[in-house]
């Protein structure tokens, strides 16, 4: 507070009494009175009187209530959080974890069809990759899992499978190729290759994000059609297609508009999780009425035998004699190098995109090392 009358109005400042007063000599030789005043909150305020002007400063203010974090602000440690902040943090993380788990299943299945591999392989790869990168990665707010860019590249290695939900011929070469790609990524990390991401222009990042969106969008089209005996793609028709479009638009509307509602309860549950719940409820209602649309269980086989990941070299689904084919080693090396390049570029570009959105720093070396 500033008083032009040469004194501090203690009644307006706070209910309290002056604790002490003394005089100090200012730099210009004039005297200024310094008063310590006990504030209402138990803190101490000092007033400096000089040339008929009194300035009051709260020098020991008690900690204020927690304020919402701004973009770029570091996340406080667990010990610094209040009980309310801890509850809100846990609620948010748990709900978002459920959303990610629900989203990874259809996304992994979609990319599995795009990459010509079995859906169970994609799902196990997604959760293992996501867990390892979450524990050792260097980018909070970035989720690792099934990749559209990887799926598009792998589709160039493998021919279309003979049956829906199967793997293309030569998939046995893909597994050692992925292992080799991981080793090469480690070499890139140790060699400091992550620093070259700063040389990529902004236009490349925009093009990358848009191109990836196109790949992801294309991967979502296969449920709206079916493959004929000749291998051609035909769109579904009739009530099934109509109900699929209905569920799609309802889910999109929920994700887009529910967070914008001016009600507190609209923020309690992530809109993406709400969209999943509503979509499942709609599907069950449609089936109760005598209609149906395909679910993940209808297009991908999941059984007790496939509920746990099995190393490919002991899995009966694969023919290990393929690894002894002529030229198999060269194919593994070529695929491994290509997957390494795609993985490094995609991961670092995605990290930059997320960094630009959330405004918090990232450890590029940790991102690559976790992969």
ZAVEX-466715 format. One record per residue: residue number from 1; residue in one letter; y, z, x of N, C-alpha, C in turn. Coordinates in steps of 0.2 Angstrom, whole numbers. Example, Ala and Ser with C-alpha at 12.3 -4.5 7.8 and 13.67 -1.06 7.14 Angstrom:
2
1/A/-28/39/66/-22/39/62/-16/39/66
2/S/-11/35/64/-5/36/68/0/39/64
END
This chain:
371
1/X/-6/0/4/0/0/0/6/0/4
2/X/12/-3/2/18/-3/6/23/0/1
3/X/27/5/4/32/8/0/39/6/4
4/X/44/2/0/50/1/3/55/6/3
5/X/53/12/0/57/18/0/56/22/6
6/X/52/20/10/51/24/16/45/30/15
7/X/41/30/10/36/35/9/30/32/5
8/X/25/34/6/19/32/3/18/36/-4
9/X/17/32/-9/16/35/-16/8/37/-16
10/X/7/44/-14/0/46/-14/-3/46/-21
11/X/1/47/-26/-2/48/-33/-5/41/-34
12/X/-2/35/-32/-5/29/-34/-10/27/-29
13/X/-10/30/-23/-15/28/-18/-22/31/-21
14/X/-22/37/-22/-29/41/-23/-27/48/-25
15/X/-32/51/-28/-31/59/-29/-33/62/-22
16/X/-29/65/-19/-30/69/-13/-24/72/-10
17/X/-25/75/-4/-19/79/-1/-19/76/6
18/X/-13/77/9/-12/75/16/-16/80/20
19/X/-19/78/25/-23/82/29/-20/84/36
20/X/-16/80/39/-12/81/45/-6/76/45
21/X/-2/78/50/4/74/51/6/75/58
22/X/8/69/61/11/70/68/15/64/69
23/X/19/64/75/23/58/76/21/55/83
24/X/22/48/83/20/44/89/26/40/90
25/X/27/38/97/32/34/99/30/27/99
26/X/34/23/95/32/16/95/34/12/101
27/X/32/6/102/33/2/108/41/1/109
28/X/45/1/104/52/0/105/56/7/106
29/X/52/12/106/55/19/107/57/22/101
30/X/56/19/95/57/23/89/51/27/87
31/X/53/32/83/48/37/81/45/34/74
32/X/38/35/74/35/33/67/30/39/66
33/X/30/41/59/26/46/57/19/44/55
34/X/14/47/57/7/45/56/4/50/52
35/X/2/49/46/-1/54/41/-8/52/39
36/X/-12/57/39/-19/56/37/-20/58/30
37/X/-22/54/26/-23/56/19/-30/55/17
38/X/-32/60/13/-39/60/10/-39/56/4
39/X/-43/50/4/-44/46/-1/-49/48/-7
40/X/-49/45/-12/-53/48/-18/-60/47/-16
41/X/-62/42/-12/-69/40/-11/-71/44/-5
42/X/-67/49/-2/-69/53/3/-68/50/10
43/X/-64/44/10/-63/40/16/-56/43/18
44/X/-54/40/24/-47/43/27/-42/37/27
45/X/-36/38/25/-31/32/26/-26/35/30
46/X/-23/31/34/-17/32/39/-11/29/36
47/X/-5/32/36/1/29/35/6/29/41
48/X/9/24/42/13/23/48/20/22/45
49/X/25/26/46/32/26/44/36/23/49
50/X/40/17/48/44/15/53/49/11/50
51/X/56/12/52/61/9/49/61/8/42
52/X/60/14/38/60/14/31/54/11/28
53/X/49/9/31/43/6/28/37/10/30
54/X/33/11/25/27/14/25/21/10/24
55/X/16/9/29/10/5/28/4/10/28
56/X/0/9/23/-6/13/23/-12/9/24
57/X/-16/11/28/-23/7/30/-29/12/29
58/X/-34/9/26/-40/13/25/-44/12/31
59/X/-45/17/36/-48/15/42/-56/17/42
60/X/-57/21/37/-64/24/37/-67/23/30
61/X/-66/17/27/-69/15/20/-76/16/20
62/X/-79/19/14/-86/19/14/-89/12/13
63/X/-95/11/14/-98/5/13/-97/2/6
64/X/-95/-4/5/-94/-7/-2/-101/-9/-4
65/X/-101/-10/-11/-107/-13/-14/-109/-20/-11
66/X/-115/-21/-11/-118/-27/-8/-115/-33/-11
67/X/-112/-38/-7/-110/-44/-10/-115/-50/-10
68/X/-114/-55/-14/-119/-60/-14/-118/-64/-7
69/X/-123/-66/-4/-123/-69/2/-120/-76/1
70/X/-116/-79/6/-113/-85/6/-118/-90/10
71/X/-117/-96/9/-121/-101/13/-119/-100/21
72/X/-124/-99/25/-124/-98/32/-124/-91/34
73/X/-123/-86/29/-124/-79/31/-131/-77/32
74/X/-132/-73/38/-139/-72/39/-142/-67/34
75/X/-149/-67/33/-152/-63/28/-152/-56/31
76/X/-150/-51/28/-150/-44/30/-157/-41/31
77/X/-158/-37/36/-165/-34/37/-167/-30/31
78/X/-173/-28/31/-176/-25/26/-173/-18/25
79/X/-172/-15/31/-169/-8/31/-162/-8/28
80/X/-158/-13/29/-151/-14/27/-150/-15/19
81/X/-156/-17/16/-156/-19/9/-156/-13/5
82/X/-152/-13/-1/-153/-8/-6/-159/-9/-10
83/X/-161/-4/-14/-167/-4/-18/-166/-10/-23
84/X/-161/-11/-26/-160/-17/-30/-161/-23/-27
85/X/-158/-24/-21/-159/-30/-17/-166/-31/-15
86/X/-169/-26/-13/-177/-27/-11/-181/-29/-17
87/X/-179/-26/-23/-183/-28/-29/-181/-36/-31
88/X/-175/-37/-31/-173/-44/-32/-176/-49/-27
89/X/-176/-47/-21/-179/-51/-15/-186/-53/-17
90/X/-190/-47/-18/-197/-48/-19/-199/-52/-25
91/X/-195/-51/-31/-196/-55/-37/-195/-62/-35
92/X/-189/-64/-32/-188/-71/-30/-193/-74/-26
93/X/-196/-70/-21/-201/-73/-16/-207/-74/-20
94/X/-209/-69/-24/-216/-70/-28/-216/-76/-33
95/X/-210/-76/-36/-210/-82/-41/-209/-88/-38
96/X/-206/-89/-33/-205/-95/-29/-212/-97/-26
97/X/-216/-92/-24/-222/-93/-21/-227/-96/-26
98/X/-226/-93/-32/-231/-96/-38/-229/-103/-39
99/X/-222/-105/-39/-220/-111/-41/-222/-116/-35
100/X/-222/-114/-29/-224/-119/-24/-232/-120/-24
101/X/-236/-114/-26/-243/-115/-27/-244/-120/-32
102/X/-241/-119/-38/-242/-124/-44/-240/-131/-42
103/X/-235/-132/-38/-232/-138/-37/-236/-142/-31
104/X/-239/-138/-27/-243/-141/-21/-250/-144/-24
105/X/-252/-142/-29/-259/-144/-32/-258/-152/-34
106/X/-254/-153/-39/-253/-160/-41/-250/-164/-36
107/X/-245/-162/-32/-243/-166/-26/-248/-168/-21
108/X/-252/-163/-19/-257/-164/-15/-262/-170/-17
109/X/-264/-169/-24/-269/-174/-27/-265/-181/-27
110/X/-259/-181/-29/-256/-187/-29/-255/-191/-22
111/X/-254/-187/-17/-254/-190/-10/-261/-191/-8
112/X/-266/-188/-10/-273/-189/-8/-275/-196/-11
113/X/-273/-198/-17/-274/-204/-20/-270/-210/-16
114/X/-264/-208/-14/-260/-213/-10/-263/-214/-3
115/X/-266/-209/0/-268/-209/7/-276/-211/7
116/X/-279/-212/1/-286/-214/1/-291/-209/4
117/X/-289/-202/2/-294/-197/4/-295/-193/-2
118/X/-301/-189/-1/-303/-184/-7/-297/-179/-8
119/X/-296/-178/-15/-291/-173/-16/-292/-166/-14
120/X/-299/-164/-13/-300/-157/-10/-298/-157/-3
121/X/-299/-162/1/-296/-162/8/-289/-161/8
122/X/-285/-164/4/-278/-164/4/-276/-157/2
123/X/-279/-154/-3/-277/-147/-5/-278/-142/0
124/X/-284/-142/3/-285/-137/9/-281/-138/15
125/X/-279/-145/16/-275/-146/22/-268/-143/20
126/X/-266/-144/14/-259/-142/12/-258/-134/12
127/X/-263/-130/10/-262/-123/10/-263/-120/17
128/X/-267/-123/21/-268/-121/28/-262/-123/32
129/X/-259/-129/31/-253/-131/35/-247/-126/33
130/X/-247/-125/26/-241/-121/23/-241/-114/26
131/X/-247/-111/26/-248/-104/29/-246/-104/36
132/X/-249/-108/40/-247/-108/47/-240/-109/49
133/X/-237/-114/46/-230/-115/47/-225/-110/44
134/X/-227/-107/39/-223/-101/36/-224/-95/41
135/X/-229/-94/44/-230/-88/49/-226/-90/56
136/X/-227/-96/58/-224/-97/65/-219/-102/65
137/X/-217/-105/59/-211/-110/59/-204/-107/60
138/X/-200/-112/61/-193/-109/63/-188/-112/58
139/X/-189/-112/51/-185/-115/47/-186/-111/40
140/X/-182/-106/39/-182/-103/32/-180/-107/27
141/X/-183/-107/21/-181/-112/15/-184/-118/16
142/X/-189/-120/20/-192/-126/21/-200/-125/20
143/X/-202/-129/15/-210/-128/13/-214/-134/16
144/X/-219/-132/20/-223/-137/23/-229/-138/18
145/X/-231/-144/18/-237/-146/14/-239/-153/14
146/X/-241/-156/8/-243/-163/8/-237/-167/9
147/X/-237/-172/13/-232/-176/15/-232/-183/13
148/X/-227/-186/10/-227/-192/7/-227/-197/13
149/X/-223/-196/18/-223/-200/24/-230/-201/27
150/X/-233/-195/28/-240/-195/31/-245/-199/27
151/X/-244/-198/20/-249/-201/16/-248/-209/16
152/X/-242/-211/17/-241/-218/17/-243/-221/23
153/X/-243/-217/29/-246/-220/35/-253/-220/35
154/X/-256/-214/33/-263/-214/33/-266/-219/28
155/X/-263/-221/23/-265/-227/18/-266/-233/22
156/X/-262/-234/28/-263/-240/32/-269/-240/36
157/X/-272/-234/37/-278/-233/41/-284/-234/37
158/X/-284/-232/31/-290/-232/27/-290/-237/21
159/X/-295/-240/20/-295/-245/14/-296/-241/8
160/X/-295/-244/2/-296/-240/-4/-303/-238/-5
161/X/-304/-232/-8/-311/-230/-9/-315/-234/-14
162/X/-321/-234/-14/-325/-237/-19/-324/-234/-26
163/X/-323/-227/-26/-323/-224/-33/-317/-219/-33
164/X/-314/-218/-39/-308/-214/-39/-310/-207/-37
165/X/-305/-204/-32/-306/-197/-30/-311/-197/-24
166/X/-313/-203/-21/-317/-203/-15/-312/-204/-9
167/X/-315/-205/-3/-312/-207/3/-313/-214/5
168/X/-308/-217/9/-309/-224/11/-314/-224/17
169/X/-317/-230/19/-321/-230/24/-318/-229/31
170/X/-321/-225/35/-318/-223/42/-314/-217/41
171/X/-314/-213/36/-311/-207/36/-313/-202/41
172/X/-319/-203/44/-321/-198/49/-317/-199/55
173/X/-314/-204/56/-309/-205/62/-303/-202/61
174/X/-301/-200/55/-294/-197/53/-294/-190/56
175/X/-299/-186/55/-299/-179/57/-298/-178/65
176/X/-301/-181/69/-300/-181/76/-293/-184/78
177/X/-291/-189/74/-284/-191/75/-279/-186/74
178/X/-280/-182/68/-275/-177/67/-275/-171/72
179/X/-281/-170/75/-281/-165/80/-277/-168/86
180/X/-278/-174/88/-275/-177/94/-267/-177/92
181/X/-265/-178/86/-258/-178/85/-255/-171/86
182/X/-259/-166/84/-257/-159/85/-256/-157/92
183/X/-260/-160/97/-260/-159/104/-253/-162/107
184/X/-252/-168/104/-246/-172/106/-240/-169/104
185/X/-240/-166/98/-234/-162/96/-233/-156/100
186/X/-238/-153/103/-237/-147/107/-234/-150/114
187/X/-236/-156/116/-233/-158/122/-226/-160/121
188/X/-224/-163/115/-217/-164/114/-213/-158/113
189/X/-216/-153/111/-212/-146/110/-211/-143/117
190/X/-216/-143/121/-215/-140/128/-210/-144/132
191/X/-210/-151/131/-206/-155/135/-198/-155/132
192/X/-197/-152/127/-190/-151/124/-188/-157/120
193/X/-193/-161/117/-191/-167/113/-187/-166/107
194/X/-187/-159/105/-184/-158/98/-176/-159/99
195/X/-174/-158/105/-167/-159/106/-164/-166/105
196/X/-168/-171/105/-166/-177/104/-164/-179/96
197/X/-166/-174/92/-164/-175/85/-157/-175/84
198/X/-153/-172/89/-146/-172/88/-143/-179/89
199/X/-147/-184/92/-144/-191/93/-145/-195/87
200/X/-149/-193/82/-150/-197/76/-143/-197/72
201/X/-141/-203/70/-135/-203/66/-136/-201/58
202/X/-130/-199/55/-131/-197/48/-134/-202/43
203/X/-132/-208/45/-135/-213/40/-143/-214/40
204/X/-146/-212/46/-153/-212/46/-156/-206/42
205/X/-152/-200/42/-155/-195/38/-154/-196/31
206/X/-149/-200/29/-148/-202/22/-154/-207/20
207/X/-155/-212/24/-160/-217/23/-167/-213/23
208/X/-168/-209/27/-175/-205/27/-176/-201/21
209/X/-171/-198/18/-171/-194/12/-173/-198/6
210/X/-169/-204/6/-170/-208/0/-177/-212/1
211/X/-179/-214/7/-185/-217/7/-191/-213/5
212/X/-190/-206/8/-195/-202/6/-196/-200/-2
213/X/-190/-200/-5/-190/-200/-12/-193/-205/-16
214/X/-193/-211/-13/-196/-217/-16/-204/-217/-15
215/X/-206/-214/-9/-213/-213/-8/-216/-208/-13
216/X/-212/-202/-13/-214/-197/-18/-215/-200/-25
217/X/-210/-204/-27/-209/-206/-34/-215/-211/-35
218/X/-217/-215/-30/-222/-220/-31/-229/-216/-32
219/X/-230/-210/-28/-236/-207/-29/-237/-203/-35
220/X/-232/-203/-39/-232/-200/-46/-234/-205/-51
221/X/-235/-211/-50/-236/-216/-55/-243/-217/-57
222/X/-247/-215/-52/-255/-217/-53/-257/-213/-60
223/X/-255/-207/-62/-258/-205/-68/-256/-209/-74
224/X/-251/-213/-74/-249/-217/-80/-253/-223/-80
225/X/-258/-224/-76/-262/-230/-76/-269/-229/-74
226/X/-273/-234/-75/-280/-233/-73/-283/-239/-69
227/X/-288/-239/-65/-290/-244/-61/-296/-247/-65
228/X/-296/-254/-65/-301/-258/-69/-307/-259/-64
229/X/-312/-262/-67/-318/-263/-63/-317/-268/-57
230/X/-311/-272/-58/-310/-277/-53/-305/-274/-48
231/X/-303/-268/-49/-298/-265/-44/-291/-265/-46
232/X/-290/-268/-51/-283/-269/-53/-280/-263/-57
233/X/-273/-262/-57/-270/-257/-60/-267/-258/-67
234/X/-269/-255/-72/-267/-256/-79/-264/-250/-81
235/X/-258/-251/-85/-254/-245/-88/-258/-243/-94
236/X/-258/-236/-95/-261/-233/-101/-256/-235/-107
237/X/-259/-234/-113/-256/-237/-119/-257/-231/-124
238/X/-253/-232/-130/-254/-228/-136/-252/-221/-135
239/X/-255/-217/-139/-253/-210/-140/-253/-206/-133
240/X/-258/-208/-129/-259/-204/-122/-253/-205/-118
241/X/-251/-212/-117/-245/-213/-113/-239/-210/-116
242/X/-238/-210/-123/-232/-207/-126/-232/-199/-125
243/X/-238/-196/-125/-238/-189/-124/-236/-187/-117
244/X/-239/-191/-112/-237/-190/-105/-230/-191/-104
245/X/-227/-196/-107/-219/-197/-106/-216/-191/-109
246/X/-218/-188/-115/-215/-183/-118/-215/-176/-113
247/X/-221/-175/-111/-222/-169/-106/-217/-170/-100
248/X/-217/-176/-97/-213/-178/-91/-206/-176/-93
249/X/-203/-179/-98/-196/-178/-100/-194/-171/-101
250/X/-199/-167/-105/-197/-160/-106/-197/-156/-100
251/X/-202/-157/-95/-202/-154/-89/-195/-155/-85
252/X/-193/-162/-85/-187/-163/-81/-181/-160/-85
253/X/-181/-160/-91/-175/-157/-95/-175/-149/-93
254/X/-180/-146/-93/-181/-139/-92/-178/-137/-85
255/X/-180/-141/-80/-178/-140/-73/-171/-141/-72
256/X/-168/-146/-75/-161/-148/-74/-156/-144/-78
257/X/-158/-142/-84/-153/-139/-89/-153/-132/-90
258/X/-160/-129/-89/-160/-122/-90/-156/-118/-85
259/X/-156/-119/-79/-152/-115/-74/-145/-116/-76
260/X/-142/-120/-79/-135/-121/-81/-133/-117/-87
261/X/-138/-114/-91/-136/-111/-97/-132/-104/-95
262/X/-127/-103/-99/-123/-97/-97/-126/-90/-99
263/X/-132/-89/-98/-136/-83/-100/-139/-80/-94
264/X/-139/-74/-94/-143/-70/-88/-150/-72/-88
265/X/-153/-72/-94/-160/-73/-94/-163/-80/-92
266/X/-158/-84/-92/-160/-91/-90/-161/-91/-82
267/X/-159/-86/-79/-160/-85/-71/-166/-81/-69
268/X/-169/-78/-74/-174/-73/-73/-180/-76/-69
269/X/-182/-82/-72/-188/-86/-70/-186/-93/-67
270/X/-188/-95/-61/-186/-101/-59/-188/-107/-64
271/X/-183/-112/-65/-184/-117/-70/-190/-121/-68
272/X/-192/-122/-62/-198/-126/-60/-204/-122/-63
273/X/-205/-116/-62/-210/-112/-65/-211/-112/-72
274/X/-205/-112/-75/-205/-112/-83/-207/-119/-85
275/X/-205/-124/-81/-207/-131/-83/-215/-132/-83
276/X/-218/-129/-78/-225/-129/-77/-228/-126/-83
277/X/-226/-120/-85/-229/-116/-90/-228/-120/-97
278/X/-222/-122/-98/-221/-126/-104/-225/-132/-105
279/X/-226/-136/-99/-230/-142/-99/-238/-140/-100
280/X/-240/-135/-98/-247/-133/-99/-248/-131/-107
281/X/-243/-128/-109/-243/-126/-116/-243/-132/-121
282/X/-239/-137/-119/-239/-143/-123/-245/-147/-122
283/X/-248/-147/-117/-255/-150/-116/-260/-147/-120
284/X/-260/-141/-120/-265/-137/-125/-264/-138/-132
285/X/-257/-139/-134/-256/-140/-141/-258/-147/-143
286/X/-257/-152/-138/-259/-159/-139/-266/-159/-140
287/X/-270/-156/-136/-277/-156/-137/-280/-153/-143
288/X/-276/-147/-145/-278/-144/-152/-277/-149/-157
289/X/-272/-154/-157/-271/-158/-162/-276/-164/-162
290/X/-280/-165/-157/-285/-170/-157/-283/-175/-152
291/X/-278/-175/-148/-276/-180/-143/-277/-176/-136
292/X/-276/-180/-131/-276/-177/-124/-273/-182/-119
293/X/-271/-179/-114/-269/-183/-108/-273/-180/-102
294/X/-274/-184/-97/-278/-182/-91/-274/-176/-87
295/X/-278/-171/-85/-276/-166/-81/-279/-167/-74
296/X/-277/-163/-69/-279/-163/-63/-287/-163/-62
297/X/-290/-158/-66/-297/-157/-67/-301/-164/-69
298/X/-297/-168/-73/-300/-174/-76/-301/-179/-71
299/X/-296/-180/-66/-296/-185/-61/-298/-183/-54
300/X/-299/-177/-53/-301/-174/-47/-307/-169/-48
301/X/-312/-170/-44/-318/-165/-45/-317/-159/-40
302/X/-317/-153/-43/-317/-147/-40/-323/-143/-42
303/X/-326/-141/-37/-332/-137/-38/-333/-131/-34
304/X/-338/-127/-35/-339/-121/-31/-340/-123/-23
305/X/-343/-128/-22/-345/-131/-16/-338/-133/-12
306/X/-333/-135/-15/-327/-137/-12/-321/-132/-12
307/X/-323/-126/-15/-317/-121/-15/-315/-118/-9
308/X/-319/-119/-3/-318/-116/3/-317/-122/8
309/X/-313/-122/13/-313/-128/18/-319/-128/22
310/X/-322/-134/23/-328/-135/27/-326/-139/33
311/X/-327/-137/39/-326/-142/45/-329/-149/44
312/X/-326/-154/45/-328/-161/44/-335/-162/47
313/X/-336/-159/53/-342/-161/57/-349/-158/54
314/X/-348/-153/49/-354/-151/46/-354/-152/39
315/X/-349/-156/36/-349/-158/29/-353/-164/28
316/X/-357/-163/23/-362/-169/21/-358/-175/18
317/X/-352/-174/16/-348/-180/13/-347/-185/19
318/X/-347/-183/25/-345/-188/30/-351/-190/35
319/X/-350/-196/37/-355/-199/42/-353/-199/49
320/X/-355/-194/53/-353/-193/60/-355/-199/64
321/X/-359/-203/62/-361/-209/66/-355/-214/67
322/X/-350/-213/62/-344/-217/63/-340/-216/69
323/X/-341/-210/72/-337/-208/78/-340/-212/84
324/X/-346/-215/83/-349/-218/89/-349/-226/88
325/X/-345/-228/83/-344/-235/83/-340/-238/89
326/X/-341/-244/90/-337/-247/95/-330/-248/94
327/X/-326/-245/98/-318/-245/97/-316/-239/94
328/X/-320/-234/92/-318/-229/88/-313/-224/92
329/X/-314/-224/98/-310/-220/102/-303/-222/102
330/X/-302/-229/103/-296/-232/103/-292/-231/96
331/X/-296/-232/91/-293/-231/84/-290/-224/84
332/X/-294/-219/86/-292/-212/86/-286/-211/90
333/X/-285/-214/96/-279/-213/100/-273/-216/96
334/X/-274/-222/94/-268/-226/90/-266/-222/84
335/X/-271/-219/80/-269/-215/74/-266/-209/76
336/X/-268/-206/81/-265/-199/84/-258/-200/86
337/X/-257/-205/90/-250/-206/92/-245/-208/86
338/X/-248/-212/81/-244/-214/76/-242/-207/71
339/X/-247/-203/70/-246/-197/66/-242/-192/70
340/X/-242/-192/76/-238/-188/80/-231/-190/79
341/X/-229/-196/80/-222/-199/79/-220/-197/72
342/X/-224/-199/67/-222/-198/60/-220/-190/59
343/X/-225/-186/62/-224/-179/60/-218/-176/64
344/X/-217/-178/70/-211/-176/73/-204/-178/70
345/X/-204/-184/69/-198/-187/66/-197/-184/59
346/X/-202/-184/55/-201/-182/48/-199/-174/48
347/X/-203/-170/52/-201/-163/52/-194/-161/54
348/X/-192/-165/59/-185/-163/62/-180/-166/57
349/X/-181/-172/54/-176/-174/50/-176/-170/43
350/X/-182/-168/41/-182/-163/35/-178/-156/37
351/X/-180/-154/43/-176/-148/45/-169/-149/45
352/X/-166/-154/47/-159/-156/47/-156/-156/40
353/X/-160/-159/36/-158/-160/29/-157/-153/25
354/X/-163/-148/27/-163/-142/24/-157/-138/27
355/X/-156/-138/33/-151/-135/37/-144/-137/34
356/X/-143/-143/32/-136/-145/29/-135/-142/22
357/X/-141/-141/19/-140/-138/12/-139/-130/12
358/X/-143/-127/16/-143/-119/16/-138/-116/21
359/X/-136/-121/26/-131/-118/31/-133/-113/35
360/X/-140/-112/36/-142/-107/41/-146/-111/47
361/X/-145/-108/53/-148/-112/59/-156/-112/59
362/X/-158/-117/62/-165/-118/63/-168/-118/70
363/X/-174/-116/71/-177/-117/78/-181/-123/78
364/X/-179/-129/80/-183/-135/80/-189/-134/84
365/X/-189/-131/90/-195/-130/94/-200/-127/90
366/X/-198/-121/86/-203/-117/82/-206/-122/77
367/X/-202/-126/74/-204/-130/68/-210/-135/71
368/X/-209/-138/77/-214/-142/80/-220/-138/82
369/X/-219/-133/85/-224/-129/88/-229/-127/82
370/X/-226/-125/77/-231/-123/71/-235/-128/69
371/X/-232/-134/69/-236/-140/67/-242/-142/72
END
